[in-house]
Amino acid sequence: MNEIVHRKKRNAFTLTELLVVVAIIGVLMAALLPMLKKAMEMTRQTKCASNLKQIGVVMNLFASDNNERYPAAFGDSMNTVNLTWMWQLKSYLGLPENSMGMSPLPRAAGVLICPSLKQVTVRDASYAENNFMTSNSGRIWRYSRLTIPQSTTIIIAEISANADAYSPISGGPVTRRHPGPSANYLFADGHVESFKDLIPATDKRWEPDL
């Protein structure tokens, strides 16, 4: 009987051994957490790119239904109705009206929200249209997809603000919330690219020579 009790005592962990195990686990967790965080951010970046690709599809569907014009940032493609571009796309995205709040200044919803966006207000947008679509610089393309090189012209950029359009001249830097840090951009042909460097206002990807 004494021998059995003695064996049980020898098989038990001591407090020191438990503390060592806990310490090792803590060190491993500390080493793994940054990698897990980076992996999660990369996943969010991929989801953001997927969102933009879906937006690109419906932007071009909208253009097919509206004289080859994309939805205006604020106002319809012919500038006759004061609706945001998000609101004009909601039916193409299958978003019910009550999911976006009241017109004409809806909240973003569904694929219109980047998973990495840290909203300050409920109306902070993840994405904004390229404001040069209606620039007054003399190279105006007025939302027409037929007048631009589609594979090299940006139509949507990432932001973190209550805005519908983004101007690389007056709108401040694009929000680079993904690893790098980097931002995703949607081009007129529907493809998405990620860039670490900010794209200057003089870059032809914002406003091509027409």
Beta strands, then each sheet from edge to edge (+ up, - down):
strand 1: 125-130
strand 2: 154-161
strand 3: 165-166
strand 4: 183-187
strand 5: 192-195
sheet 1: 3+ 1+ 2- 4+ 5-
end
